[in-house]
Amino acid sequence: MMLAERGNVNFGKNELSALSFLVLLIWLKVFCVDFHIADTLNWPFIGSTEYPLIRSALRALAVGAPSLAAILCVMVPVSMGPAKHRGLYLLVFDFALSVLVLTDILFIRYYSDIFIFRNLMLLPQAGVISKSIGSLLKPSDILLFVDIPVSAMLILKNKINISFARVTKGRIAISTAVFALSIAIQIFTVWHLAANRPTIINAMYDRLSVCAWTGIGTFHWGDALSLAGKAFRSDRVPDAEMEKMREWFSRHHAVGRTPLAKGRNLIMIQCESLQYFVIGLRLNGAEVTPNLNRFTRECVYFRNAWNQTAGGLSSDSEFMANTGMFPAPSGAAYTEFDSNDYNSLPLNLRTKGYRTAAFQGTYGPFWNSLIMHHRLGFEKDYSRNTFPNGEIIGLGLSDRAIFSETLKVLAHLENPFYAFVVTLSSHHPFDFEGMDGGDLVLPQELKGTLVGNYLISIHYFDREFGRFVDSLRRQKLLDKSLIVVYGDHPAIPAEHREEMGKLPGIRIDSSLDWKKTGRVPLMFRIPGKQRITGTSDIDTGQMDVLPTVAGLMGLEIRTVFGKDLFAENLDEPVVFRNGSYIVNGIFVEPAVGRATRINTGEKLKANDFGKFTDEARQRLYYSDRIIEHNLLREVMSRKPQKREQEYLVKKKTNN
């Protein structure tokens, strides 16, 4: 309080105490996110042999200090505002930061990732998925906001006799020193991480791990500065780098076997929240997915297909399956890069005389699908806008309605065609009115739970999918078409892993066990007498959908980062958006220096996989460069970039 009593510093009565208390409250809120991150990454602060009490306390301090510094970087300027409105400014800051903290926590619960400011572009989708957001909230979350009305009463109504004084030179000097120290702490924190883990800080491919070292406050400052810096960043990519990309695609291209589906129709079905464990699952003696089970026996079924989506979830899955590119490094490609050029599956099929159509249950603007579908080359886009009188379950048209309307269109669509169907009824939180579980009887311990509701919604999807396949058979389209079925992303958030562990055959004792639950089914039903069937244990993912379809249909699409599952693909990694990958049955996490054999849990040396780590990083880097700079046409061309030529001419003229 001595500072408050010095006239040259000039804090008002009780102002310094109020500011200090408010900083402490906000710091505790931010620390809640830091704790959530540590728990998600299985890096507990206390209570484990790996992190004994003293080391845990030091680690908590190492994360808490930069978070406090990040708060002060905002709080100090706010506290220098006009005395008349200073109390209101402080409360607005408290409320805004509380909203940010809650957003971070919800992102961690659902995505196992952290919020970034580019995600604000996804805000228009929030209203549609409000029920999903609501299901993630917990009663304890209200604690993030209880201080605000109390503080408003005490500060604005002056219940504790606080006076805000004018700003003096002495106070400016003290505040500047605190501000400078706060910046220095954050710079040191980032420098220390960069010195020890340069790859992760440069590529930012595992944001949770970065937050675990720097604190969430410092991470958000860095994210804001990075976003601002992009406005001034050069859009020029040197020709030498372009040539390296072309060489990579040339080396990566693999020729598959004889195209078994050349000239046939293509029907691709993206199933909402379809996870691998429902295939073959029985409850009380009854199959959860009898039609899918039967369908897998007519297909080549890849049961080790891993989810590779990022912040765009379903839209990311669509994007990968139709472009062969990785999801955007932040946000969603569907909303951020809808004006780009793409060497997509529908565009390539149209050059072969195919008619192309997309079918979805939501309104066209959801995830910017209407614009993006046309950009990818779909001639027609059928959605809830097209069928306003269709049956609604949850977010849009029921699976029964979308399959039924698709069949009507296909009956009159000129062959050959590509029909891309996106289902919706099994969307989180899975308890929509009108959902019919049919004859599925849940065990008592799953009734009314999120996992139980999910199984009911998948059982409903399975029934409608079976009717769709039977109708294709009756219309004599089934054996004239290559049919691809895959899940778009996992269904069950990490918050419900204990419920999931109650299912037969599922045991979740470690982070690796949880990772293994993130598999999604992938099936290819090959038409004609040459049809091959069977189950494959090859590690794969949604990135492999396009190159595999292209190989089966005899298309030359070289700008892909996945693999043709029917070609010779030795040592091809399944790369995830955060830079981790799976190769030869081994899960490698470069960000934490960990490698684990998936089937046995055997620990291996991550350094032994340096070649694959570099390959995974290169693929993500090239994909990001192509998307962020819209380089696809130039990558496919052998001519120098027009922008590069213009830049050199301009530079020469200026000199």
FINUMI-941815 format. One record per residue (C-alpha): x negated, y negated, z negated. Coordinates in steps of 0.2 Angstrom, whole numbers, plus 2048, in hexadecimal, padded with zeros to 3 digits. Example, Ala and Ser with C-alpha at 12.3 -4.5 7.8 and 13.67 -1.06 7.14 Angstrom:
// residues 2
px	py	pz
7C2	816	7D9
7BC	805	7DC
//
This chain:
// residues 655
px	py	pz
800	800	800
7F1	7F4	7FF
7F2	7F1	811
804	7EC	80F
7FF	7DF	802
7F2	7D6	80D
7F9	7C7	816
7ED	7C9	825
7F5	7DA	828
806	7D5	824
811	7E5	822
822	7E0	81B
829	7E7	80B
829	7FA	80B
826	7FA	81E
816	804	81D
81E	811	812
82D	812	81E
821	814	82D
816	821	825
826	82B	81F
82D	82A	831
81C	830	839
81C	83F	82D
82E	844	831
82A	843	844
81A	84C	841
823	85A	839
82F	85B	848
821	85C	854
818	869	849
828	874	84B
825	875	85E
812	879	85A
818	887	84F
824	88E	85C
816	88F	868
80A	898	85D
818	8A4	859
81C	8A7	86B
80A	8AA	86F
808	8B6	860
7FC	8AA	859
803	8A8	847
7FC	89A	83C
7FC	8A6	82D
800	8B7	828
7F4	8C2	833
7E3	8C9	831
7DE	8C0	841
7E2	8AF	83A
7DE	8B0	827
7E5	8A2	81C
7D6	896	81D
7D4	898	830
7E7	896	833
7E7	886	829
7D9	87F	833
7E1	884	843
7F1	87C	83D
7E7	86C	83A
7DE	86D	84A
7EF	86D	853
7F8	861	847
7EB	854	848
7EC	850	85B
7FF	851	859
7FF	844	84C
7F3	83A	857
800	83B	865
80E	835	85A
804	826	854
800	821	866
812	81E	868
817	819	857
809	80B	855
80F	801	864
821	803	85F
81D	7FD	84E
816	7ED	855
827	7E8	85D
831	7D9	858
835	7D9	846
847	7D6	849
849	7E6	853
83B	7F1	84D
846	7FC	842
851	800	851
842	804	85C
83B	810	84F
84C	819	84E
84D	81A	861
83C	822	862
840	82E	854
850	834	85E
847	835	86E
839	83F	867
846	84B	85E
84E	84E	86F
83D	852	877
839	85E	868
84A	867	86A
847	868	87D
836	870	87A
83D	87D	86E
84B	881	87A
83F	883	888
834	88F	87E
843	899	878
849	89C	88A
83A	89A	896
82C	89E	88A
825	88E	891
824	87B	88C
82E	86D	893
825	861	89F
82B	850	8A5
82D	856	8B7
83A	862	8B0
845	852	8AF
849	855	8C2
852	864	8BC
85E	85A	8B1
86D	85B	8BD
86D	86E	8BA
870	86C	8A7
882	869	8A8
885	879	8B2
87B	884	8A5
881	87B	896
888	88B	88E
877	893	890
86F	884	888
87C	885	87A
878	897	877
866	893	873
86A	887	866
868	88C	854
870	883	845
85F	87F	83E
85C	874	84D
867	867	846
859	863	839
850	85B	847
85D	84D	847
863	84B	835
856	83E	830
85C	832	83E
86D	82D	836
865	82C	825
857	822	82B
863	817	835
86D	814	825
85D	810	81B
854	805	827
862	7FD	832
86D	7FA	823
85E	7F6	818
863	801	80A
851	803	804
84D	7F0	806
841	7F2	814
83B	7E2	81D
832	7E2	82D
824	7D5	82E
81D	7CB	83D
80E	7D2	846
7FE	7C9	841
7EC	7CA	848
7E7	7D5	839
7F5	7E2	83C
7F0	7E2	84F
7DE	7E6	84A
7E4	7F4	83F
7F1	7FB	84B
7E4	7FA	859
7D8	804	84F
7E5	812	84B
7EA	812	85D
7D8	814	863
7D4	822	856
7E4	82B	85C
7DF	82B	86E
7CD	830	869
7D4	83F	85F
7DE	845	86E
7D0	842	87A
7C4	84D	86F
7D2	85A	86E
7D3	85C	881
7C1	85B	883
7BE	869	877
7CB	874	880
7C3	86F	891
7B2	874	88B
7B7	885	884
7C5	889	891
7C2	87F	8A0
7CD	889	8AC
7DC	888	8A1
7DB	875	89F
7D7	871	8B1
7E4	87D	8B9
7F1	87B	8AB
7F8	88C	8B0
7FC	891	89E
805	882	896
809	88B	885
7F7	890	882
7F2	87E	886
7FF	877	879
7F9	884	86C
7E7	87C	86D
7EC	86A	86F
7FC	868	867
80C	864	86F
80B	851	86D
7FA	850	876
801	85C	884
80F	850	887
804	841	888
7F9	84A	895
808	850	89F
80F	83E	8A0
7FE	837	8A5
7FC	845	8B2
80D	841	8B9
809	82F	8BA
7F8	832	8C2
801	83C	8D0
808	82C	8D7
7F7	826	8DA
7EF	836	8E0
7E9	838	8F2
7F4	843	8FD
7E5	847	908
7DE	859	908
7CD	85B	911
7CC	866	921
7BF	871	919
7CB	876	90B
7D9	879	918
7CD	884	922
7CA	88E	912
7DD	891	910
7DE	897	922
7D0	8A3	91F
7D8	8A9	90F
7E9	8AD	918
7DF	8B5	926
7D6	8C1	91A
7E5	8C4	910
7F1	8C9	91E
7F4	8DC	91E
7FC	8E6	92C
80A	8F2	926
810	902	92C
81C	903	93B
82A	8F7	938
838	902	933
846	8F5	933
841	8EB	942
850	8E3	94A
85C	8E9	93C
867	8DD	931
85F	8D7	921
86A	8D6	911
860	8CF	902
869	8CF	8F1
862	8C5	8E3
86A	8CB	8D3
86C	8BF	8C5
862	8C4	8B5
860	8D6	8BB
852	8DE	8B0
84A	8EF	8B3
850	8F8	8A3
862	8F8	8A8
85E	904	8B6
862	916	8B0
867	90F	89F
875	919	896
87F	914	887
88B	920	87F
888	92C	88D
88D	920	89B
882	917	8A8
881	904	8A7
87D	903	8B9
883	913	8C2
884	90A	8D3
873	903	8D2
86C	914	8CC
874	91D	8DB
86D	90F	8E7
85B	911	8E0
85C	923	8E7
85F	91D	8F8
851	910	8F7
83E	90E	8F4
840	908	8E2
832	8FE	8DA
834	8FF	8C7
825	8F5	8C3
82A	8E5	8CB
825	8D6	8C0
82E	8C6	8BE
824	8B8	8C6
830	8A9	8C4
82B	899	8BA
835	88A	8B6
841	88C	8C4
847	89D	8BF
854	8A3	8CC
84F	895	8D9
83D	89B	8D7
842	8AD	8DB
84B	8A7	8EA
83C	89C	8EF
830	8AB	8ED
83B	8B7	8F7
83D	8AC	905
82D	8A2	907
81F	8AE	8FF
819	89F	8F6
816	89D	8E3
823	893	8D8
81E	881	8D6
811	87E	8C8
81E	873	8BF
831	871	8C1
839	87A	8D0
834	87A	8E2
846	87A	8E7
848	869	8DF
837	861	8E1
832	867	8F3
842	868	8FD
83B	85E	90B
82C	869	90E
829	874	91D
82A	887	919
825	896	923
834	89F	91C
83C	8B0	91F
84C	8A9	926
843	89D	932
838	8AC	939
848	8B7	93B
851	8A9	945
842	8A9	951
847	8BB	954
859	8B7	957
860	8BA	946
86F	8B1	93E
86B	8AC	92C
877	8A8	91E
875	8A5	90B
883	8AA	8FF
883	8A3	8ED
890	8A1	8DF
88C	890	8D9
88F	87F	8E1
883	87B	8EF
87A	86D	8E6
876	879	8D7
863	87A	8D7
863	870	8E7
867	880	8F0
872	879	8FE
864	86E	904
856	87B	901
85F	889	90A
861	87F	91A
84E	87A	918
849	88C	917
853	890	927
864	896	921
871	891	92E
880	893	923
881	891	910
890	898	908
893	893	8F6
8A1	88E	8E9
8A4	87F	8F4
8A8	88B	903
8B4	896	8F9
8BC	88A	8EC
8CA	896	8E8
8BF	8A5	8E4
8BF	8AD	8D3
8B4	8A4	8C7
8AA	8AC	8B9
89E	8A1	8AF
894	896	8BA
89D	899	8CA
8A4	8A6	8D6
8A5	8B7	8CE
89A	8C5	8D5
8AA	8CD	8DC
8AE	8BD	8E5
89D	8BA	8ED
89B	8CC	8F3
8AD	8CC	8FA
8AA	8BC	903
899	8C1	909
8A1	8D1	911
8AE	8C6	91A
8A1	8BC	922
896	8CA	927
8A4	8D3	92F
8A4	8C5	93C
892	8C0	93C
888	8C3	94C
87B	8D1	94A
86D	8D0	946
86F	8C6	936
866	8C2	926
872	8C0	917
86B	8BA	907
877	8BD	8F8
874	8B5	8E7
87F	8BC	8D9
884	8B2	8C9
88F	8BB	8BD
881	8C2	8B2
87A	8B1	8AE
875	8AD	89C
87D	8AD	890
888	8BB	897
898	8B9	88E
8A2	8AF	89B
8B5	8B1	89A
8BC	8BD	8A7
8AD	8C9	8A6
8B3	8DB	8A6
8A8	8E8	89F
8B3	8F6	8A6
8B0	907	89E
89F	902	896
8A0	905	883
892	8FC	879
88A	903	869
890	8FB	85A
880	8F2	857
880	8E9	868
893	8E3	868
894	8D0	868
881	8CE	86A
879	8C6	879
871	8D6	87F
882	8DF	87E
88A	8D1	888
87C	8D2	895
87F	8E5	897
891	8E2	89A
88E	8D4	8A7
881	8E0	8B0
88E	8EE	8AF
89A	8E2	8B8
88D	8DD	8C5
88A	8F0	8C8
89C	8F4	8CB
89E	8E5	8D8
88D	8EA	8E0
893	8FC	8E2
8A3	8F6	8EB
898	8EA	8F6
88D	8F9	8FB
89C	904	8FF
8A4	8F7	909
894	8F5	913
894	908	916
8A6	907	91C
8A2	8F8	928
894	902	92F
888	8F5	92A
87E	8FE	91C
874	909	928
871	8FA	934
869	8EF	926
85A	8EE	91C
860	8EB	90A
855	8E3	8FD
85B	8E2	8EB
851	8D9	8DD
854	8D1	8CC
850	8BE	8CC
849	8BD	8BA
84A	8C5	8A9
85A	8C3	8A0
856	8C4	88D
84D	8B5	885
83F	8B9	878
84B	8B3	86A
855	8C3	86D
847	8D0	86E
84D	8D9	85E
85E	8DC	866
855	8E2	876
84B	8EE	86B
85B	8F7	866
85D	8FE	878
858	910	87B
846	912	881
841	900	87D
834	8FC	870
82E	8EB	86D
81F	8EB	861
813	8DF	86A
812	8D0	876
80D	8DD	884
81D	8E7	880
827	8D7	883
81E	8D3	893
822	8E5	899
835	8E1	897
833	8D3	8A4
834	8DF	8B2
842	8DD	8BF
848	8EB	8CB
843	8EA	8DE
84B	8F5	8EB
849	8F7	8FE
856	902	906
84F	905	918
85C	909	925
85D	916	932
856	928	933
845	923	92E
84B	91D	91D
83E	921	90F
843	922	8FD
83A	924	8ED
834	91B	8DD
824	912	8DD
81A	90D	8CE
810	8FF	8D7
80F	8EF	8CE
818	8E2	8D8
823	8D3	8D6
82E	8C6	8E0
81F	8C0	8E9
81E	8D0	8F3
830	8D0	8F9
82D	8C5	909
81D	8CD	90F
825	8DE	90C
835	8D9	916
82A	8D2	923
820	8E2	925
830	8EC	926
838	8E1	933
829	8DE	93E
826	8CC	93A
816	8C3	93A
817	8B7	92B
805	8B4	925
807	8A6	919
80B	8B1	90A
802	8B4	8F9
80A	8C5	8F5
808	8D6	8FD
811	8E2	909
816	8F0	8FD
816	8FD	90C
804	8F8	912
7F3	8FC	90B
7F1	8F0	8FC
7E2	8F5	8F1
7DF	8EA	8E2
7ED	8DE	8E5
7F1	8D4	8D5
803	8CF	8D0
7FF	8BD	8CC
80A	8B3	8BF
80D	8A0	8BF
802	89E	8AF
7F3	8A6	8B7
7F4	8B7	8AF
7F6	8C6	8BA
7F8	8D9	8BB
7EC	8E3	8C6
7EA	8F6	8C6
7F6	8F8	8B7
7EC	8EB	8AC
7F3	8DB	8A6
7E6	8CD	8A6
7E8	8BD	89C
7DA	8B1	8A1
7E0	8A3	896
7DD	8AD	886
7D0	8B9	88C
7DA	8C9	88B
7DC	8D8	896
7E7	8E7	891
7EC	8F7	89A
7FF	8F6	89B
803	909	898
7F7	90C	88A
7F4	8FB	882
7E1	8FE	883
7D7	8EE	881
7CB	8EA	88F
7BF	8DC	893
7C7	8CD	89C
7B6	8C8	8A3
7B5	8D8	8AD
7C3	8D2	8B8
7BB	8C1	8BD
7BE	8C5	8CF
7D0	8C7	8CD
7D2	8B8	8C2
7C9	8AE	8CF
7D5	8B5	8DC
7E5	8B2	8D2
7DF	8A0	8CF
7DB	89D	8E1
7EC	8A3	8E7
7F5	898	8DB
7EA	889	8E0
7ED	88C	8F2
800	88E	8F0
801	87E	8E6
7F7	874	8F2
802	87A	900
812	876	8F7
80D	865	8EF
805	85E	8FF
811	866	90C
803	86F	915
80B	87E	91C
80B	878	92E
7F9	873	92D
7F4	883	925
7FC	88C	934
7F4	881	940
7E2	882	946
7E2	86F	94A
7DA	863	93D
7E7	85A	932
7EE	84A	939
7EE	842	929
7DB	846	927
7D8	83F	938
7E2	82F	934
7D8	82D	924
7C7	82E	92C
7CC	822	93A
7D3	816	92C
7C3	818	922
7B8	815	931
7C2	805	936
7C0	7FE	924
7AE	801	924
//
